[in-house]
């Protein structure tokens, strides 16, 4: 006799959890959220490229014996 209410409560709980997960998934794929996510990823990528290119430029300048401090010496100073 107690099994039936237990199964109903269990079913309702699973139903509520499923609806909450579905709403969460639907919210994640809304166009404005997708656009914001892509913009954040692009911003992070741009920053990472900027940092890595600066590091590589420093390595190349050191390897080529160019002025790292930028006091006007080098091929681009004229």
mmCIF file as gemmi writes it, N, C-alpha and C atoms, coordinates in Angstrom:
data_model
loop_
_atom_site.group_PDB
_atom_site.id
_atom_site.type_symbol
_atom_site.label_atom_id
_atom_site.label_alt_id
_atom_site.label_comp_id
_atom_site.label_asym_id
_atom_site.label_entity_id
_atom_site.label_seq_id
_atom_site.pdbx_PDB_ins_code
_atom_site.Cartn_x
_atom_site.Cartn_y
_atom_site.Cartn_z
_atom_site.occupancy
_atom_site.B_iso_or_equiv
_atom_site.pdbx_formal_charge
_atom_site.auth_seq_id
_atom_site.auth_asym_id
_atom_site.pdbx_PDB_model_num
ATOM 1 N N . UNK Axp A 1 ? 0.816 -1.184 0 1 0 ? 1 A 1
ATOM 2 C CA . UNK Axp A 1 ? 0 0 0 1 0 ? 1 A 1
ATOM 3 C C . UNK Axp A 1 ? 0.869 1.261 0 1 0 ? 1 A 1
ATOM 4 N N . UNK Axp A 2 ? 2.012 1.2 0.64 1 0 ? 2 A 1
ATOM 5 C CA . UNK Axp A 2 ? 2.889 2.369 0.692 1 0 ? 2 A 1
ATOM 6 C C . UNK Axp A 2 ? 3.723 2.498 -0.586 1 0 ? 2 A 1
ATOM 7 N N . UNK Axp A 3 ? 3.777 1.455 -1.367 1 0 ? 3 A 1
ATOM 8 C CA . UNK Axp A 3 ? 4.586 1.487 -2.58 1 0 ? 3 A 1
ATOM 9 C C . UNK Axp A 3 ? 4.056 2.497 -3.595 1 0 ? 3 A 1
ATOM 10 N N . UNK Axp A 4 ? 2.784 2.549 -3.778 1 0 ? 4 A 1
ATOM 11 C CA . UNK Axp A 4 ? 2.215 3.429 -4.793 1 0 ? 4 A 1
ATOM 12 C C . UNK Axp A 4 ? 2.55 4.901 -4.516 1 0 ? 4 A 1
ATOM 13 N N . UNK Axp A 5 ? 2.338 5.454 -3.318 1 0 ? 5 A 1
ATOM 14 C CA . UNK Axp A 5 ? 2.719 6.855 -3.065 1 0 ? 5 A 1
ATOM 15 C C . UNK Axp A 5 ? 4.233 7.073 -3.197 1 0 ? 5 A 1
ATOM 16 N N . UNK Axp A 6 ? 5.008 6.065 -2.835 1 0 ? 6 A 1
ATOM 17 C CA . UNK Axp A 6 ? 6.455 6.177 -2.966 1 0 ? 6 A 1
ATOM 18 C C . UNK Axp A 6 ? 6.847 6.298 -4.437 1 0 ? 6 A 1
ATOM 19 N N . UNK Axp A 7 ? 6.258 5.474 -5.283 1 0 ? 7 A 1
ATOM 20 C CA . UNK Axp A 7 ? 6.542 5.542 -6.718 1 0 ? 7 A 1
ATOM 21 C C . UNK Axp A 7 ? 6.053 6.852 -7.325 1 0 ? 7 A 1
ATOM 22 N N . UNK Axp A 8 ? 4.935 7.347 -6.873 1 0 ? 8 A 1
ATOM 23 C CA . UNK Axp A 8 ? 4.426 8.625 -7.37 1 0 ? 8 A 1
ATOM 24 C C . UNK Axp A 8 ? 5.372 9.758 -6.968 1 0 ? 8 A 1
ATOM 25 N N . UNK Axp A 9 ? 5.8 9.762 -5.728 1 0 ? 9 A 1
ATOM 26 C CA . UNK Axp A 9 ? 6.735 10.798 -5.267 1 0 ? 9 A 1
ATOM 27 C C . UNK Axp A 9 ? 8.051 10.715 -6.036 1 0 ? 9 A 1
ATOM 28 N N . UNK Axp A 10 ? 8.519 9.507 -6.265 1 0 ? 10 A 1
ATOM 29 C CA . UNK Axp A 10 ? 9.757 9.316 -7.02 1 0 ? 10 A 1
ATOM 30 C C . UNK Axp A 10 ? 9.593 9.818 -8.453 1 0 ? 10 A 1
ATOM 31 N N . UNK Axp A 11 ? 8.472 9.524 -9.076 1 0 ? 11 A 1
ATOM 32 C CA . UNK Axp A 11 ? 8.195 9.968 -10.441 1 0 ? 11 A 1
ATOM 33 C C . UNK Axp A 11 ? 8.086 11.476 -10.551 1 0 ? 11 A 1
ATOM 34 N N . UNK Axp A 12 ? 7.424 12.086 -9.58 1 0 ? 12 A 1
ATOM 35 C CA . UNK Axp A 12 ? 7.294 13.547 -9.574 1 0 ? 12 A 1
ATOM 36 C C . UNK Axp A 12 ? 8.669 14.194 -9.418 1 0 ? 12 A 1
ATOM 37 N N . UNK Axp A 13 ? 9.477 13.648 -8.533 1 0 ? 13 A 1
ATOM 38 C CA . UNK Axp A 13 ? 10.821 14.184 -8.329 1 0 ? 13 A 1
ATOM 39 C C . UNK Axp A 13 ? 11.641 14.094 -9.602 1 0 ? 13 A 1
ATOM 40 N N . UNK Axp A 14 ? 11.603 12.943 -10.251 1 0 ? 14 A 1
ATOM 41 C CA . UNK Axp A 14 ? 12.336 12.791 -11.506 1 0 ? 14 A 1
ATOM 42 C C . UNK Axp A 14 ? 11.803 13.739 -12.582 1 0 ? 14 A 1
ATOM 43 N N . UNK Axp A 15 ? 10.502 13.92 -12.622 1 0 ? 15 A 1
ATOM 44 C CA . UNK Axp A 15 ? 9.907 14.839 -13.587 1 0 ? 15 A 1
ATOM 45 C C . UNK Axp A 15 ? 10.348 16.268 -13.377 1 0 ? 15 A 1
ATOM 46 N N . UNK Axp A 16 ? 10.367 16.703 -12.125 1 0 ? 16 A 1
ATOM 47 C CA . UNK Axp A 16 ? 10.802 18.064 -11.804 1 0 ? 16 A 1
ATOM 48 C C . UNK Axp A 16 ? 12.266 18.252 -12.18 1 0 ? 16 A 1
ATOM 49 N N . UNK Axp A 17 ? 13.097 17.272 -11.852 1 0 ? 17 A 1
ATOM 50 C CA . UNK Axp A 17 ? 14.513 17.369 -12.198 1 0 ? 17 A 1
ATOM 51 C C . UNK Axp A 17 ? 14.717 17.408 -13.715 1 0 ? 17 A 1
ATOM 52 N N . UNK Axp A 18 ? 13.963 16.613 -14.44 1 0 ? 18 A 1
ATOM 53 C CA . UNK Axp A 18 ? 14.074 16.588 -15.898 1 0 ? 18 A 1
ATOM 54 C C . UNK Axp A 18 ? 13.659 17.923 -16.503 1 0 ? 18 A 1
ATOM 55 N N . UNK Axp A 19 ? 12.591 18.508 -15.991 1 0 ? 19 A 1
ATOM 56 C CA . UNK Axp A 19 ? 12.136 19.804 -16.506 1 0 ? 19 A 1
ATOM 57 C C . UNK Axp A 19 ? 13.174 20.879 -16.215 1 0 ? 19 A 1
ATOM 58 N N . UNK Axp A 20 ? 13.761 20.864 -15.035 1 0 ? 20 A 1
ATOM 59 C CA . UNK Axp A 20 ? 14.778 21.857 -14.688 1 0 ? 20 A 1
ATOM 60 C C . UNK Axp A 20 ? 16 21.735 -15.588 1 0 ? 20 A 1
ATOM 61 N N . UNK Axp A 21 ? 16.415 20.492 -15.848 1 0 ? 21 A 1
ATOM 62 C CA . UNK Axp A 21 ? 17.57 20.281 -16.735 1 0 ? 21 A 1
ATOM 63 C C . UNK Axp A 21 ? 17.253 20.73 -18.154 1 0 ? 21 A 1
ATOM 64 N N . UNK Axp A 22 ? 16.043 20.458 -18.616 1 0 ? 22 A 1
ATOM 65 C CA . UNK Axp A 22 ? 15.651 20.857 -19.967 1 0 ? 22 A 1
ATOM 66 C C . UNK Axp A 22 ? 15.624 22.376 -20.094 1 0 ? 22 A 1
ATOM 67 N N . UNK Axp A 23 ? 15.119 23.065 -19.092 1 0 ? 23 A 1
ATOM 68 C CA . UNK Axp A 23 ? 15.107 24.531 -19.127 1 0 ? 23 A 1
ATOM 69 C C . UNK Axp A 23 ? 16.522 25.091 -19.122 1 0 ? 23 A 1
ATOM 70 N N . UNK Axp A 24 ? 17.379 24.473 -18.325 1 0 ? 24 A 1
ATOM 71 C CA . UNK Axp A 24 ? 18.77 24.908 -18.264 1 0 ? 24 A 1
ATOM 72 C C . UNK Axp A 24 ? 19.458 24.724 -19.618 1 0 ? 24 A 1
ATOM 73 N N . UNK Axp A 25 ? 19.205 23.589 -20.266 1 0 ? 25 A 1
ATOM 74 C CA . UNK Axp A 25 ? 19.794 23.329 -21.584 1 0 ? 25 A 1
ATOM 75 C C . UNK Axp A 25 ? 19.238 24.29 -22.628 1 0 ? 25 A 1
ATOM 76 N N . UNK Axp A 26 ? 17.945 24.571 -22.561 1 0 ? 26 A 1
ATOM 77 C CA . UNK Axp A 26 ? 17.338 25.497 -23.514 1 0 ? 26 A 1
ATOM 78 C C . UNK Axp A 26 ? 17.888 26.909 -23.314 1 0 ? 26 A 1
ATOM 79 N N . UNK Axp A 27 ? 18.127 27.291 -22.092 1 0 ? 27 A 1
ATOM 80 C CA . UNK Axp A 27 ? 18.691 28.611 -21.798 1 0 ? 27 A 1
ATOM 81 C C . UNK Axp A 27 ? 20.106 28.73 -22.363 1 0 ? 27 A 1
ATOM 82 N N . UNK Axp A 28 ? 20.863 27.642 -22.314 1 0 ? 28 A 1
ATOM 83 C CA . UNK Axp A 28 ? 22.258 27.669 -22.772 1 0 ? 28 A 1
ATOM 84 C C . UNK Axp A 28 ? 22.367 27.843 -24.28 1 0 ? 28 A 1
ATOM 85 N N . UNK Axp A 29 ? 21.385 27.417 -25.031 1 0 ? 29 A 1
ATOM 86 C CA . UNK Axp A 29 ? 21.479 27.495 -26.486 1 0 ? 29 A 1
ATOM 87 C C . UNK Axp A 29 ? 20.684 28.662 -27.071 1 0 ? 29 A 1
ATOM 88 N N . UNK Axp A 30 ? 20.246 29.585 -26.236 1 0 ? 30 A 1
ATOM 89 C CA . UNK Axp A 30 ? 19.594 30.787 -26.751 1 0 ? 30 A 1
ATOM 90 C C . UNK Axp A 30 ? 20.615 31.602 -27.527 1 0 ? 30 A 1
ATOM 91 N N . UNK Axp A 31 ? 20.193 32.267 -28.591 1 0 ? 31 A 1
ATOM 92 C CA . UNK Axp A 31 ? 21.151 33 -29.432 1 0 ? 31 A 1
ATOM 93 C C . UNK Axp A 31 ? 21.989 34.031 -28.68 1 0 ? 31 A 1
ATOM 94 N N . UNK Axp A 32 ? 21.385 34.752 -27.743 1 0 ? 32 A 1
ATOM 95 C CA . UNK Axp A 32 ? 22.17 35.758 -27.027 1 0 ? 32 A 1
ATOM 96 C C . UNK Axp A 32 ? 23.227 35.114 -26.128 1 0 ? 32 A 1
ATOM 97 N N . UNK Axp A 33 ? 22.911 33.967 -25.534 1 0 ? 33 A 1
ATOM 98 C CA . UNK Axp A 33 ? 23.898 33.281 -24.701 1 0 ? 33 A 1
ATOM 99 C C . UNK Axp A 33 ? 25.006 32.672 -25.546 1 0 ? 33 A 1
ATOM 100 N N . UNK Axp A 34 ? 24.653 32.136 -26.71 1 0 ? 34 A 1
ATOM 101 C CA . UNK Axp A 34 ? 25.662 31.567 -27.598 1 0 ? 34 A 1
ATOM 102 C C . UNK Axp A 34 ? 26.593 32.675 -28.093 1 0 ? 34 A 1
ATOM 103 N N . UNK Axp A 35 ? 26.024 33.812 -28.453 1 0 ? 35 A 1
ATOM 104 C CA . UNK Axp A 35 ? 26.833 34.94 -28.931 1 0 ? 35 A 1
ATOM 105 C C . UNK Axp A 35 ? 27.774 35.431 -27.826 1 0 ? 35 A 1
ATOM 106 N N . UNK Axp A 36 ? 27.279 35.515 -26.613 1 0 ? 36 A 1
ATOM 107 C CA . UNK Axp A 36 ? 28.124 35.964 -25.504 1 0 ? 36 A 1
ATOM 108 C C . UNK Axp A 36 ? 29.257 34.974 -25.251 1 0 ? 36 A 1
ATOM 109 N N . UNK Axp A 37 ? 28.946 33.695 -25.337 1 0 ? 37 A 1
ATOM 110 C CA . UNK Axp A 37 ? 29.968 32.67 -25.139 1 0 ? 37 A 1
ATOM 111 C C . UNK Axp A 37 ? 31.035 32.753 -26.226 1 0 ? 37 A 1
ATOM 112 N N . UNK Axp A 38 ? 30.619 32.929 -27.469 1 0 ? 38 A 1
ATOM 113 C CA . UNK Axp A 38 ? 31.581 33.048 -28.567 1 0 ? 38 A 1
ATOM 114 C C . UNK Axp A 38 ? 32.426 34.305 -28.421 1 0 ? 38 A 1
ATOM 115 N N . UNK Axp A 39 ? 31.813 35.387 -27.99 1 0 ? 39 A 1
ATOM 116 C CA . UNK Axp A 39 ? 32.56 36.635 -27.798 1 0 ? 39 A 1
ATOM 117 C C . UNK Axp A 39 ? 33.603 36.465 -26.693 1 0 ? 39 A 1
ATOM 118 N N . UNK Axp A 40 ? 33.243 35.782 -25.624 1 0 ? 40 A 1
ATOM 119 C CA . UNK Axp A 40 ? 34.204 35.539 -24.541 1 0 ? 40 A 1
ATOM 120 C C . UNK Axp A 40 ? 35.363 34.681 -25.021 1 0 ? 40 A 1
ATOM 121 N N . UNK Axp A 41 ? 35.047 33.643 -25.783 1 0 ? 41 A 1
ATOM 122 C CA . UNK Axp A 41 ? 36.111 32.771 -26.303 1 0 ? 41 A 1
ATOM 123 C C . UNK Axp A 41 ? 37.019 33.528 -27.264 1 0 ? 41 A 1
ATOM 124 N N . UNK Axp A 42 ? 36.445 34.371 -28.106 1 0 ? 42 A 1
ATOM 125 C CA . UNK Axp A 42 ? 37.25 35.152 -29.038 1 0 ? 42 A 1
ATOM 126 C C . UNK Axp A 42 ? 38.151 36.124 -28.286 1 0 ? 42 A 1
ATOM 127 N N . UNK Axp A 43 ? 37.625 36.738 -27.242 1 0 ? 43 A 1
ATOM 128 C CA . UNK Axp A 43 ? 38.406 37.665 -26.428 1 0 ? 43 A 1
ATOM 129 C C . UNK Axp A 43 ? 39.571 36.943 -25.754 1 0 ? 43 A 1
ATOM 130 N N . UNK Axp A 44 ? 39.321 35.766 -25.207 1 0 ? 44 A 1
ATOM 131 C CA . UNK Axp A 44 ? 40.39 34.993 -24.564 1 0 ? 44 A 1
ATOM 132 C C . UNK Axp A 44 ? 41.441 34.566 -25.588 1 0 ? 44 A 1
ATOM 133 N N . UNK Axp A 45 ? 41 34.148 -26.777 1 0 ? 45 A 1
ATOM 134 C CA . UNK Axp A 45 ? 41.924 33.738 -27.823 1 0 ? 45 A 1
ATOM 135 C C . UNK Axp A 45 ? 42.798 34.913 -28.247 1 0 ? 45 A 1
ATOM 136 N N . UNK Axp A 46 ? 42.182 36.079 -28.443 1 0 ? 46 A 1
ATOM 137 C CA . UNK Axp A 46 ? 42.926 37.262 -28.856 1 0 ? 46 A 1
ATOM 138 C C . UNK Axp A 46 ? 43.977 37.628 -27.81 1 0 ? 46 A 1
ATOM 139 N N . UNK Axp A 47 ? 43.622 37.56 -26.543 1 0 ? 47 A 1
ATOM 140 C CA . UNK Axp A 47 ? 44.568 37.888 -25.477 1 0 ? 47 A 1
ATOM 141 C C . UNK Axp A 47 ? 45.713 36.879 -25.436 1 0 ? 47 A 1
ATOM 142 N N . UNK Axp A 48 ? 45.389 35.608 -25.619 1 0 ? 48 A 1
ATOM 143 C CA . UNK Axp A 48 ? 46.434 34.586 -25.61 1 0 ? 48 A 1
ATOM 144 C C . UNK Axp A 48 ? 47.392 34.772 -26.786 1 0 ? 48 A 1
ATOM 145 N N . UNK Axp A 49 ? 46.865 35.09 -27.954 1 0 ? 49 A 1
ATOM 146 C CA . UNK Axp A 49 ? 47.716 35.331 -29.123 1 0 ? 49 A 1
ATOM 147 C C . UNK Axp A 49 ? 48.609 36.542 -28.881 1 0 ? 49 A 1
ATOM 148 N N . UNK Axp A 50 ? 48.053 37.579 -28.283 1 0 ? 50 A 1
ATOM 149 C CA . UNK Axp A 50 ? 48.836 38.786 -27.998 1 0 ? 50 A 1
ATOM 150 C C . UNK Axp A 50 ? 50.001 38.473 -27.065 1 0 ? 50 A 1
ATOM 151 N N . UNK Axp A 51 ? 49.741 37.721 -26.01 1 0 ? 51 A 1
ATOM 152 C CA . UNK Axp A 51 ? 50.791 37.392 -25.047 1 0 ? 51 A 1
ATOM 153 C C . UNK Axp A 51 ? 51.857 36.507 -25.695 1 0 ? 51 A 1
ATOM 154 N N . UNK Axp A 52 ? 51.418 35.476 -26.412 1 0 ? 52 A 1
ATOM 155 C CA . UNK Axp A 52 ? 52.378 34.56 -27.027 1 0 ? 52 A 1
ATOM 156 C C . UNK Axp A 52 ? 53.198 35.238 -28.119 1 0 ? 52 A 1
ATOM 157 N N . UNK Axp A 53 ? 52.591 36.135 -28.871 1 0 ? 53 A 1
ATOM 158 C CA . UNK Axp A 53 ? 53.353 36.821 -29.913 1 0 ? 53 A 1
ATOM 159 C C . UNK Axp A 53 ? 54.383 37.774 -29.3 1 0 ? 53 A 1
ATOM 160 N N . UNK Axp A 54 ? 54.046 38.399 -28.191 1 0 ? 54 A 1
ATOM 161 C CA . UNK Axp A 54 ? 55.007 39.269 -27.509 1 0 ? 54 A 1
ATOM 162 C C . UNK Axp A 54 ? 56.18 38.453 -26.971 1 0 ? 54 A 1
ATOM 163 N N . UNK Axp A 55 ? 55.887 37.281 -26.422 1 0 ? 55 A 1
ATOM 164 C CA . UNK Axp A 55 ? 56.955 36.413 -25.931 1 0 ? 55 A 1
ATOM 165 C C . UNK Axp A 55 ? 57.857 35.973 -27.075 1 0 ? 55 A 1
ATOM 166 N N . UNK Axp A 56 ? 57.238 35.594 -28.185 1 0 ? 56 A 1
ATOM 167 C CA . UNK Axp A 56 ? 58.016 35.123 -29.332 1 0 ? 56 A 1
ATOM 168 C C . UNK Axp A 56 ? 58.85 36.259 -29.921 1 0 ? 56 A 1
ATOM 169 N N . UNK Axp A 57 ? 58.301 37.456 -29.965 1 0 ? 57 A 1
ATOM 170 C CA . UNK Axp A 57 ? 59.051 38.591 -30.487 1 0 ? 57 A 1
ATOM 171 C C . UNK Axp A 57 ? 60.277 38.86 -29.621 1 0 ? 57 A 1
ATOM 172 N N . UNK Axp A 58 ? 60.111 38.753 -28.309 1 0 ? 58 A 1
ATOM 173 C CA . UNK Axp A 58 ? 61.239 38.944 -27.401 1 0 ? 58 A 1
ATOM 174 C C . UNK Axp A 58 ? 62.3 37.878 -27.637 1 0 ? 58 A 1
ATOM 175 N N . UNK Axp A 59 ? 61.864 36.636 -27.81 1 0 ? 59 A 1
ATOM 176 C CA . UNK Axp A 59 ? 62.812 35.552 -28.08 1 0 ? 59 A 1
ATOM 177 C C . UNK Axp A 59 ? 63.579 35.809 -29.375 1 0 ? 59 A 1
ATOM 178 N N . UNK Axp A 60 ? 62.863 36.226 -30.42 1 0 ? 60 A 1
ATOM 179 C CA . UNK Axp A 60 ? 63.508 36.471 -31.702 1 0 ? 60 A 1
ATOM 180 C C . UNK Axp A 60 ? 64.478 37.652 -31.633 1 0 ? 60 A 1
ATOM 181 N N . UNK Axp A 61 ? 64.077 38.709 -30.948 1 0 ? 61 A 1
ATOM 182 C CA . UNK Axp A 61 ? 64.959 39.87 -30.817 1 0 ? 61 A 1
ATOM 183 C C . UNK Axp A 61 ? 66.223 39.497 -30.046 1 0 ? 61 A 1
ATOM 184 N N . UNK Axp A 62 ? 66.073 38.695 -29.017 1 0 ? 62 A 1
ATOM 185 C CA . UNK Axp A 62 ? 67.235 38.256 -28.249 1 0 ? 62 A 1
ATOM 186 C C . UNK Axp A 62 ? 68.13 37.367 -29.105 1 0 ? 62 A 1
ATOM 187 N N . UNK Axp A 63 ? 67.535 36.436 -29.837 1 0 ? 63 A 1
ATOM 188 C CA . UNK Axp A 63 ? 68.307 35.522 -30.672 1 0 ? 63 A 1
ATOM 189 C C . UNK Axp A 63 ? 69.031 36.252 -31.796 1 0 ? 63 A 1
ATOM 190 N N . UNK Axp A 64 ? 68.441 37.313 -32.33 1 0 ? 64 A 1
ATOM 191 C CA . UNK Axp A 64 ? 69.043 38.058 -33.434 1 0 ? 64 A 1
ATOM 192 C C . UNK Axp A 64 ? 69.951 39.188 -32.96 1 0 ? 64 A 1
ATOM 193 N N . UNK Axp A 65 ? 69.986 39.409 -31.664 1 0 ? 65 A 1
ATOM 194 C CA . UNK Axp A 65 ? 70.845 40.44 -31.11 1 0 ? 65 A 1
ATOM 195 C C . UNK Axp A 65 ? 70.303 41.843 -31.308 1 0 ? 65 A 1
ATOM 196 N N . UNK Axp A 66 ? 69.014 41.965 -31.519 1 0 ? 66 A 1
ATOM 197 C CA . UNK Axp A 66 ? 68.41 43.281 -31.672 1 0 ? 66 A 1
ATOM 198 C C . UNK Axp A 66 ? 68.144 43.897 -30.31 1 0 ? 66 A 1
ATOM 199 N N . UNK Axp A 67 ? 67.958 45.193 -30.29 1 0 ? 67 A 1
ATOM 200 C CA . UNK Axp A 67 ? 67.701 45.892 -29.036 1 0 ? 67 A 1
ATOM 201 C C . UNK Axp A 67 ? 66.331 45.511 -28.493 1 0 ? 67 A 1
ATOM 202 N N . UNK Axp A 68 ? 66.293 44.92 -27.32 1 0 ? 68 A 1
ATOM 203 C CA . UNK Axp A 68 ? 65.038 44.515 -26.702 1 0 ? 68 A 1
ATOM 204 C C . UNK Axp A 68 ? 64.339 45.705 -26.06 1 0 ? 68 A 1
ATOM 205 N N . UNK Axp A 69 ? 65.114 46.673 -25.562 1 0 ? 69 A 1
ATOM 206 C CA . UNK Axp A 69 ? 64.534 47.825 -24.872 1 0 ? 69 A 1
ATOM 207 C C . UNK Axp A 69 ? 63.896 48.801 -25.846 1 0 ? 69 A 1
ATOM 208 N N . UNK Axp A 70 ? 64.254 48.746 -27.101 1 0 ? 70 A 1
ATOM 209 C CA . UNK Axp A 70 ? 63.646 49.611 -28.101 1 0 ? 70 A 1
ATOM 210 C C . UNK Axp A 70 ? 64.19 51.027 -28.093 1 0 ? 70 A 1
ATOM 211 N N . UNK Axp A 71 ? 65.53 51.186 -28.067 1 0 ? 71 A 1
ATOM 212 C CA . UNK Axp A 71 ? 66.11 52.528 -28.036 1 0 ? 71 A 1
ATOM 213 C C . UNK Axp A 71 ? 66.367 53.087 -29.428 1 0 ? 71 A 1
ATOM 214 N N . UNK Axp A 72 ? 65.733 52.507 -30.444 1 0 ? 72 A 1
ATOM 215 C CA . UNK Axp A 72 ? 65.853 53.073 -31.77 1 0 ? 72 A 1
ATOM 216 C C . UNK Axp A 72 ? 66.763 52.294 -32.69 1 0 ? 72 A 1
ATOM 217 N N . UNK Axp A 73 ? 67.489 51.323 -32.198 1 0 ? 73 A 1
ATOM 218 C CA . UNK Axp A 73 ? 68.357 50.527 -33.051 1 0 ? 73 A 1
ATOM 219 C C . UNK Axp A 73 ? 67.548 49.38 -33.661 1 0 ? 73 A 1
ATOM 220 N N . UNK Axp A 74 ? 67.92 48.998 -34.85 1 0 ? 74 A 1
ATOM 221 C CA . UNK Axp A 74 ? 67.262 47.883 -35.473 1 0 ? 74 A 1
ATOM 222 C C . UNK Axp A 74 ? 66.728 48.248 -36.844 1 0 ? 74 A 1
ATOM 223 N N . UNK Axp A 75 ? 66.191 47.281 -37.56 1 0 ? 75 A 1
ATOM 224 C CA . UNK Axp A 75 ? 65.763 47.514 -38.931 1 0 ? 75 A 1
ATOM 225 C C . UNK Axp A 75 ? 64.625 48.506 -39.081 1 0 ? 75 A 1
ATOM 226 N N . UNK Axp A 76 ? 63.75 48.628 -38.107 1 0 ? 76 A 1
ATOM 227 C CA . UNK Axp A 76 ? 62.593 49.503 -38.265 1 0 ? 76 A 1
ATOM 228 C C . UNK Axp A 76 ? 62.79 50.897 -37.698 1 0 ? 76 A 1
ATOM 229 N N . UNK Axp A 77 ? 64.012 51.288 -37.392 1 0 ? 77 A 1
ATOM 230 C CA . UNK Axp A 77 ? 64.236 52.572 -36.73 1 0 ? 77 A 1
ATOM 231 C C . UNK Axp A 77 ? 64.346 53.743 -37.684 1 0 ? 77 A 1
ATOM 232 N N . UNK Axp A 78 ? 64.491 53.529 -38.974 1 0 ? 78 A 1
ATOM 233 C CA . UNK Axp A 78 ? 64.693 54.64 -39.913 1 0 ? 78 A 1
ATOM 234 C C . UNK Axp A 78 ? 63.419 55.159 -40.437 1 0 ? 78 A 1
